[in-house]
Amino acid sequence: MPLMLYDTYERRLRPFESLEPGRAGLYACGPTVYDYAHIGNLRTYLFGDLLRRVLQLNGYELRHVVNITDVGHLTSDADAGEDKMEKGSRRTGRSAWDIAAFYTEAFQRDLERLRILPPTIWARATDHIPEQIAFIADIERQGFAYRTTDGIYFDTARLERYGHLARLDIAGLRAGHRVGLGDKRSPTDFALWKFSGDEQRQMEWDSPWGRGFPGWHIECSAMSTRYLGALFDIHIGGEDHVPVHHSNEIAQHEACHGHPPARYWLHGSFLRLADSEKMSKSDGSFIRLGTLVERGFDPLAYRYLVLSAHYRSKLVFSWTALAAAQTALGRLRLAYYRLPAGGVADPAYRERMLAELNDDLNTPRALALAWELLKSDLPGEVQKATLDWLDGVLGLGLDAWRPEEHALPDAVRALVEARQQARVEKRWADADVLRAAIEAAGFSVRDTAAGPVAAPAG
């Protein structure tokens, strides 16, 4: 039952084979911490968490690195505009260093609320400036860098396979950009190091080329090499990373080492809003995890919603869809809670669930099997143990959930039990009379897949 993953680089499903048996290296592109993460960003990190859990389920010991971009990410992928950290500083009136710390902590809190496992290593760009300078120097020694008035740039024309990850039409891109390049030789060339010039910057360093700051792409090349080596197993990110950021990472690495940094490239699809193309925080209009909580939603309802779609498929967000996910999660939690403990996971269901998870992380099918399991004739304790096993990957925290405590008077509890028995025996008229008696006592009752739930009315 091999683990099959869709490799963007080769555009096909491939069986996963790690460089070192039993161990896997995983690099995930992290946030640019100039603002809060929106729920579209968080979908990508939920995908990364799922991949990590599936790798561990398959017996791999994981070294998982996530970077924190706290310098160098300009507002335009074409190396134009201002540094997003400097922009965030002006917006908030706080230093770039302060907002980096603030939004990093906010991002990590969001991950905790979504039960996303922390990486083995958090790697901040500003903590690795010497490594980035050394990597740029290596690129320069190999003849792939040139100097302009505003920085040191990577010469993509020197690299025959530049843009292969995204299948870029390099000739077409170059033909369509006859003006507006400045000192760049080609529209696909990108900054390795930017000069501060006359601009007053909060984040800048000395380098062999002059005082300035690193380009966005070089941090991932330098830090992945430091922590995972010149060749590691898997690199992941959102689909927006394919045409620029990851293509440029590969170019930098090939210039120095002659091969891409990772053997597998995986990308999660966008989250789209019901009434717009995709979610973006660049214009300040986006939905945060905190927004969901303010509207009364459990953060794990969003995790359930994300799991209900394959990570490579478009997922359309709406409040109606989130409400349905919260209802489904509530039913699953209650069903799990009411099952007796002490069993062993069913081997047949485990095999079927593992087959779906190993088929490129097919969580919609795995969730469907969870619901099928609850309708099966297997003993309750076996169902519970099997759900426990599956939830090690789904990460919904079923074993940690407890229903709200409502102290039901003995008389009301007896009415609820009598009504349920009437429903089992299909004595519908008696069940209606008993519901009325429950409501007259000041309580409501609702029927769920796991049985009736009574609570004080209102």
C-alpha positions as CSV (number, residue, x, y, z in Angstrom):
1,M,0.0,0.0,0.0
2,P,2.6,2.6,-1.1
3,L,2.2,6.3,-0.4
4,M,1.5,8.1,-3.7
5,L,2.0,11.8,-4.0
6,Y,1.3,14.2,-6.9
7,D,4.6,15.8,-7.8
8,T,4.2,19.2,-9.5
9,Y,7.7,19.0,-10.9
10,E,6.9,15.9,-12.9
11,R,3.1,16.5,-13.2
12,R,2.2,12.9,-12.1
13,L,1.5,10.7,-9.1
14,R,4.7,9.1,-7.8
15,P,5.3,6.6,-5.1
16,F,7.1,8.3,-2.2
17,E,10.6,6.9,-1.5
18,S,12.7,8.9,1.0
19,L,16.4,9.5,0.5
20,E,17.1,7.8,3.8
21,P,15.0,4.8,4.8
22,G,12.6,5.6,7.6
23,R,13.4,9.3,7.6
24,A,12.0,12.2,5.6
25,G,12.9,15.9,5.2
26,L,10.1,18.3,4.6
27,Y,10.4,22.1,3.9
28,A,7.3,24.2,3.9
29,C,7.2,27.9,2.8
30,G,5.9,29.8,5.8
31,P,4.2,33.2,6.2
32,T,5.4,36.7,5.5
33,V,4.6,38.2,8.9
34,Y,3.5,41.7,8.1
35,D,-0.2,41.0,8.8
36,Y,-2.5,38.3,10.1
37,A,-2.8,35.1,8.1
38,H,-6.2,34.7,6.4
39,I,-8.0,31.4,6.1
40,G,-6.8,30.9,2.6
41,N,-3.2,30.9,3.9
42,L,-4.2,28.6,6.7
43,R,-5.6,26.0,4.2
44,T,-2.1,25.6,2.9
45,Y,-0.7,24.9,6.4
46,L,-3.5,22.4,7.0
47,F,-2.4,20.6,3.9
48,G,1.1,20.6,5.2
49,D,-0.1,19.2,8.6
50,L,-2.0,16.5,6.8
51,L,1.1,15.5,4.8
52,R,3.2,15.4,7.9
53,R,0.7,13.2,9.7
54,V,0.4,10.8,6.8
55,L,4.2,10.5,6.5
56,Q,4.3,9.7,10.2
57,L,1.5,7.2,9.8
58,N,3.6,5.5,7.2
59,G,6.4,5.2,9.8
60,Y,8.7,8.1,8.8
61,E,10.6,10.1,11.3
62,L,10.2,13.6,10.1
63,R,12.4,16.7,10.1
64,H,10.0,19.5,9.3
65,V,11.2,23.0,8.6
66,V,9.0,26.1,8.2
67,N,10.4,29.5,7.4
68,I,9.3,32.8,8.7
69,T,9.7,35.6,6.1
70,D,10.4,38.7,8.1
71,V,12.4,40.6,5.5
72,G,12.8,40.8,1.7
73,H,9.3,40.0,0.4
74,L,8.4,43.0,-1.8
75,T,4.8,43.9,-2.6
76,S,5.4,42.8,-6.3
77,D,6.8,39.5,-7.3
78,A,8.6,41.3,-10.1
79,D,11.0,42.8,-7.5
80,A,9.3,46.1,-7.5
81,G,7.4,48.0,-4.8
82,E,8.3,48.2,-1.1
83,D,9.2,45.6,1.4
84,K,6.0,44.2,3.0
85,M,7.6,44.4,6.5
86,E,8.3,48.1,6.0
87,K,4.8,48.6,4.7
88,G,3.4,46.8,7.7
89,S,5.5,49.0,10.0
90,R,4.1,52.2,8.5
91,R,0.5,50.8,8.7
92,T,0.8,50.0,12.4
93,G,3.2,52.6,13.6
94,R,5.4,49.9,15.2
95,S,8.9,48.9,14.2
96,A,9.3,46.2,11.6
97,W,10.9,44.0,14.2
98,D,8.0,44.4,16.5
99,I,5.3,43.6,13.9
100,A,7.3,40.5,12.8
101,A,7.3,39.2,16.4
102,F,3.6,40.1,16.8
103,Y,2.3,38.5,13.7
104,T,4.6,35.5,14.1
105,E,3.0,34.8,17.5
106,A,-0.5,35.4,16.0
107,F,0.2,32.9,13.2
108,Q,1.4,30.3,15.7
109,R,-1.7,30.8,17.8
110,D,-3.8,30.1,14.7
111,L,-1.9,26.9,14.1
112,E,-2.5,25.8,17.7
113,R,-6.3,26.5,17.4
114,L,-6.4,24.4,14.2
115,R,-4.4,21.6,15.9
116,I,-1.6,22.0,13.3
117,L,1.5,20.3,14.7
118,P,4.5,22.7,15.1
119,P,7.5,22.0,12.8
120,T,10.8,20.6,14.0
121,I,12.4,23.9,13.2
122,W,11.1,27.5,12.8
123,A,13.6,29.3,10.6
124,R,13.5,33.1,10.5
125,A,15.0,34.9,7.5
126,T,16.6,37.6,9.7
127,D,18.3,34.9,11.8
128,H,20.1,33.6,8.7
129,I,21.5,36.6,6.8
130,P,25.1,35.1,6.8
131,E,23.8,31.9,5.2
132,Q,21.9,33.9,2.5
133,I,25.0,36.1,1.7
134,A,27.1,32.9,1.4
135,F,24.5,31.3,-1.0
136,I,24.5,34.4,-3.2
137,A,28.3,34.5,-3.3
138,D,28.2,30.8,-4.5
139,I,25.7,31.8,-7.2
140,E,27.9,34.7,-8.3
141,R,31.0,32.4,-8.4
142,Q,29.1,30.1,-10.7
143,G,28.5,33.0,-13.1
144,F,24.7,33.3,-12.6
145,A,24.6,36.7,-11.0
146,Y,25.0,40.3,-12.3
147,R,24.9,43.7,-10.7
148,T,22.4,46.5,-11.4
149,T,21.9,49.9,-9.9
150,D,19.5,48.6,-7.3
151,G,20.9,45.1,-6.5
152,I,22.4,41.8,-7.5
153,Y,20.2,39.7,-9.8
154,F,20.0,36.1,-11.0
155,D,20.5,35.7,-14.7
156,T,17.8,33.2,-15.7
157,A,19.1,33.1,-19.3
158,R,22.1,31.2,-18.1
159,L,19.9,28.3,-16.8
160,E,18.5,26.1,-19.6
161,R,15.7,24.6,-17.5
162,Y,14.5,27.8,-15.8
163,G,10.8,27.7,-15.2
164,H,10.4,23.9,-15.7
165,L,8.3,23.6,-12.5
166,A,5.7,26.0,-13.8
167,R,6.2,25.1,-17.5
168,L,6.8,28.7,-18.1
169,D,6.8,30.1,-21.7
170,I,10.1,31.9,-21.2
171,A,10.3,33.1,-24.9
172,G,6.8,34.5,-24.7
173,L,7.5,36.2,-21.4
174,R,10.6,37.9,-22.8
175,A,8.9,38.9,-26.0
176,G,6.1,40.5,-24.2
177,H,8.3,42.7,-21.9
178,R,10.3,45.1,-24.1
179,V,9.9,48.0,-21.7
180,G,9.8,48.5,-17.9
181,L,12.7,46.2,-17.1
182,G,15.0,48.8,-15.7
183,D,18.5,47.4,-15.4
184,K,17.2,43.8,-15.5
185,R,18.3,41.8,-18.5
186,S,15.1,39.7,-18.6
187,P,11.7,39.9,-17.1
188,T,12.3,36.5,-15.4
189,D,15.5,37.6,-13.7
190,F,15.0,38.2,-9.9
191,A,16.8,39.9,-7.1
192,L,19.2,38.1,-4.9
193,W,20.3,41.1,-2.9
194,K,18.7,44.6,-2.9
195,F,20.7,47.8,-2.1
196,S,19.3,50.2,0.5
197,G,20.4,53.2,-1.5
198,D,19.1,56.5,-0.1
199,E,16.1,54.8,1.4
200,Q,16.0,54.8,5.2
201,R,15.4,51.1,6.1
202,Q,14.8,49.4,9.5
203,M,16.2,46.1,8.3
204,E,19.5,46.2,6.4
205,W,22.9,44.5,6.6
206,D,26.4,44.9,5.2
207,S,27.4,42.5,2.3
208,P,30.2,42.1,-0.2
209,W,28.0,44.0,-2.7
210,G,26.9,46.9,-0.5
211,R,24.5,47.6,2.4
212,G,21.0,46.2,1.8
213,F,18.8,43.2,2.3
214,P,18.2,39.8,0.8
215,G,15.6,39.0,-1.9
216,W,12.6,36.9,-1.0
217,H,13.7,33.7,-2.7
218,I,17.2,33.3,-1.3
219,E,16.1,32.7,2.3
220,C,14.4,29.4,1.5
221,S,17.4,28.2,-0.5
222,A,19.8,29.0,2.3
223,M,17.7,27.7,5.2
224,S,16.5,24.5,3.5
225,T,20.2,23.7,2.7
226,R,21.3,24.4,6.2
227,Y,18.7,22.3,8.0
228,L,17.9,19.6,5.4
229,G,21.0,19.4,3.2
230,A,21.6,20.2,-0.5
231,L,19.0,17.5,-1.5
232,F,16.0,16.6,0.6
233,D,12.7,14.8,0.2
234,I,9.7,17.2,-0.1
235,H,9.1,20.9,-0.6
236,I,5.6,22.2,-0.2
237,G,3.6,25.4,-0.5
238,G,0.6,27.0,-2.1
239,E,-0.1,26.8,-5.8
240,D,0.8,30.5,-6.0
241,H,4.4,29.6,-5.3
242,V,4.8,27.6,-8.5
243,P,5.4,30.2,-11.2
244,V,7.7,32.6,-9.2
245,H,8.9,31.7,-5.7
246,H,9.5,28.0,-6.1
247,S,10.8,28.3,-9.7
248,N,13.3,30.8,-8.4
249,E,14.3,28.6,-5.5
250,I,15.0,25.8,-7.9
251,A,17.0,28.1,-10.2
252,Q,19.2,29.3,-7.3
253,H,19.8,25.7,-6.2
254,E,20.6,24.4,-9.6
255,A,23.1,27.2,-10.1
256,C,25.0,26.1,-7.0
257,H,24.4,22.3,-6.9
258,G,23.3,21.2,-10.3
259,H,19.9,19.9,-9.3
260,P,16.7,21.1,-7.6
261,P,16.7,21.1,-3.8
262,A,13.9,18.6,-3.4
263,R,12.9,15.3,-5.0
264,Y,9.1,16.0,-4.6
265,W,7.2,19.3,-5.0
266,L,3.7,19.4,-3.6
267,H,1.3,22.3,-3.8
268,G,-2.1,23.0,-2.2
269,S,-4.9,24.7,-4.1
270,F,-6.4,28.1,-3.4
271,L,-9.4,28.8,-1.1
272,R,-11.9,30.8,-3.1
273,L,-14.7,33.0,-1.7
274,A,-18.1,32.3,-3.0
275,D,-18.3,35.8,-4.6
276,S,-14.7,36.4,-5.7
277,E,-11.8,34.8,-7.5
278,K,-9.4,34.1,-4.6
279,M,-8.6,35.3,-1.1
280,S,-5.7,37.8,-0.7
281,K,-4.5,39.9,2.2
282,S,-2.5,42.3,0.1
283,D,-5.5,44.7,-0.1
284,G,-6.4,44.3,3.6
285,S,-9.8,42.6,2.9
286,F,-9.6,39.0,4.1
287,I,-11.2,36.6,6.6
288,R,-9.1,35.6,9.6
289,L,-9.5,32.6,11.8
290,G,-10.5,35.0,14.5
291,T,-13.4,36.2,12.3
292,L,-14.8,32.7,12.3
293,V,-14.6,32.5,16.1
294,E,-16.3,35.9,16.4
295,R,-19.2,34.5,14.4
296,G,-19.5,31.6,16.7
297,F,-17.6,28.9,14.8
298,D,-15.2,26.4,16.2
299,P,-11.8,26.7,14.5
300,L,-11.9,22.9,14.0
301,A,-15.1,23.3,11.9
302,Y,-12.8,25.1,9.4
303,R,-10.4,22.2,9.6
304,Y,-13.2,19.8,8.9
305,L,-14.3,21.9,6.0
306,V,-10.8,21.8,4.5
307,L,-10.5,18.1,5.0
308,S,-13.8,17.6,3.1
309,A,-12.1,18.7,-0.1
310,H,-8.9,17.2,-1.7
311,Y,-5.9,19.5,-1.1
312,R,-5.4,19.9,-4.9
313,S,-9.0,20.8,-5.6
314,K,-10.5,24.3,-5.4
315,L,-12.5,24.9,-2.2
316,V,-15.1,27.6,-2.2
317,F,-15.7,29.1,1.2
318,S,-19.1,30.3,2.3
319,W,-20.6,30.8,5.7
320,T,-23.3,28.2,4.7
321,A,-20.5,25.6,3.9
322,L,-18.8,26.4,7.2
323,A,-22.0,26.0,9.1
324,A,-22.6,22.6,7.5
325,A,-19.1,21.6,8.4
326,Q,-19.6,22.6,12.0
327,T,-22.8,20.5,12.1
328,A,-21.0,17.5,10.7
329,L,-18.2,17.9,13.1
330,G,-20.6,18.1,16.0
331,R,-22.3,14.9,14.9
332,L,-19.0,13.1,14.6
333,R,-17.8,14.3,18.0
334,L,-21.0,13.3,19.7
335,A,-21.1,9.9,18.0
336,Y,-17.5,9.3,19.1
337,Y,-18.1,10.4,22.6
338,R,-21.0,8.1,23.1
339,L,-19.1,5.0,21.9
340,P,-17.6,2.7,24.6
341,A,-13.8,2.6,25.0
342,G,-11.5,-0.4,25.3
343,G,-11.5,-1.8,21.8
344,V,-8.9,-2.4,19.1
345,A,-9.1,-0.7,15.7
346,D,-10.7,-2.8,13.0
347,P,-7.9,-4.1,10.5
348,A,-10.2,-4.0,7.5
349,Y,-11.3,-0.4,8.0
350,R,-7.7,0.6,8.9
351,E,-6.5,-0.9,5.6
352,R,-9.2,0.9,3.6
353,M,-8.6,4.2,5.3
354,L,-4.8,4.0,4.9
355,A,-5.4,3.2,1.2
356,E,-7.3,6.5,0.8
357,L,-4.8,8.5,2.7
358,N,-2.0,7.1,0.8
359,D,-3.7,7.9,-2.5
360,D,-2.4,11.5,-2.5
361,L,-3.9,12.3,0.9
362,N,-7.6,11.7,-0.1
363,T,-9.3,13.0,3.0
364,P,-12.8,13.3,1.5
365,R,-12.8,9.5,1.0
366,A,-11.3,8.9,4.4
367,L,-14.0,11.0,6.0
368,A,-16.6,9.1,4.1
369,L,-15.2,5.8,5.5
370,A,-15.5,7.3,9.0
371,W,-19.2,7.9,8.5
372,E,-19.6,4.4,7.0
373,L,-17.9,2.9,10.0
374,L,-20.4,4.6,12.4
375,K,-23.2,2.9,10.5
376,S,-21.5,-0.5,10.5
377,D,-22.4,-3.5,12.7
378,L,-18.9,-3.4,14.4
379,P,-19.0,-3.2,18.2
380,G,-18.9,0.3,19.6
381,E,-15.6,-0.1,21.2
382,V,-14.1,-1.2,17.9
383,Q,-15.6,1.8,16.1
384,K,-14.2,4.1,18.7
385,A,-10.7,2.6,18.4
386,T,-10.8,2.8,14.6
387,L,-11.9,6.5,14.7
388,D,-9.0,7.1,17.2
389,W,-6.6,5.7,14.7
390,L,-8.0,7.8,11.8
391,D,-8.1,11.0,13.9
392,G,-4.3,10.7,14.3
393,V,-4.3,11.9,10.7
394,L,-7.4,14.0,10.6
395,G,-6.4,15.9,13.7
396,L,-9.9,16.8,14.8
397,G,-9.2,16.0,18.5
398,L,-12.2,13.8,18.9
399,D,-10.8,12.3,22.2
400,A,-10.4,15.8,23.7
401,W,-14.0,16.9,23.1
402,R,-16.6,16.9,25.8
403,P,-20.3,17.9,25.4
404,E,-21.5,21.0,27.3
405,E,-22.5,20.0,30.8
406,H,-26.2,20.5,31.4
407,A,-27.6,19.3,34.7
408,L,-30.8,17.6,33.7
409,P,-33.2,17.0,36.5
410,D,-34.0,13.3,37.0
411,A,-37.6,13.8,35.9
412,V,-36.5,15.4,32.6
413,R,-33.8,12.8,32.0
414,A,-36.5,10.1,32.4
415,L,-38.7,11.9,29.9
416,V,-35.9,12.0,27.4
417,E,-35.1,8.3,27.8
418,A,-38.8,7.4,27.5
419,R,-39.1,9.5,24.4
420,Q,-36.1,7.8,22.8
421,Q,-37.5,4.4,23.6
422,A,-40.8,5.5,22.0
423,R,-38.9,6.5,18.8
424,V,-37.0,3.2,18.7
425,E,-40.4,1.4,18.9
426,K,-41.9,3.8,16.3
427,R,-44.5,5.1,18.7
428,W,-44.4,8.5,17.1
429,A,-47.5,9.9,18.9
430,D,-46.1,9.0,22.3
431,A,-42.8,10.5,21.3
432,D,-44.5,13.8,20.4
433,V,-46.3,13.8,23.8
434,L,-43.1,13.2,25.6
435,R,-41.3,16.0,23.7
436,A,-44.1,18.4,24.7
437,A,-43.6,17.4,28.3
438,I,-39.9,18.0,28.1
439,E,-40.5,21.5,26.6
440,A,-43.0,22.2,29.3
441,A,-40.3,21.5,31.9
442,G,-38.1,24.2,30.3
443,F,-35.8,22.0,28.2
444,S,-35.3,21.4,24.5
445,V,-34.4,18.1,22.8
446,R,-32.7,17.5,19.5
447,D,-32.1,14.2,17.8
448,T,-28.6,13.4,16.5
449,A,-27.0,10.4,14.8
450,A,-25.6,9.5,18.3
451,G,-28.9,9.9,20.2
452,P,-31.0,12.7,21.7
453,V,-29.4,15.8,23.3
454,A,-31.3,17.8,25.8
455,A,-30.5,21.2,27.1
456,P,-32.2,24.1,28.9
457,A,-34.4,25.9,26.4
458,G,-33.1,29.2,25.0
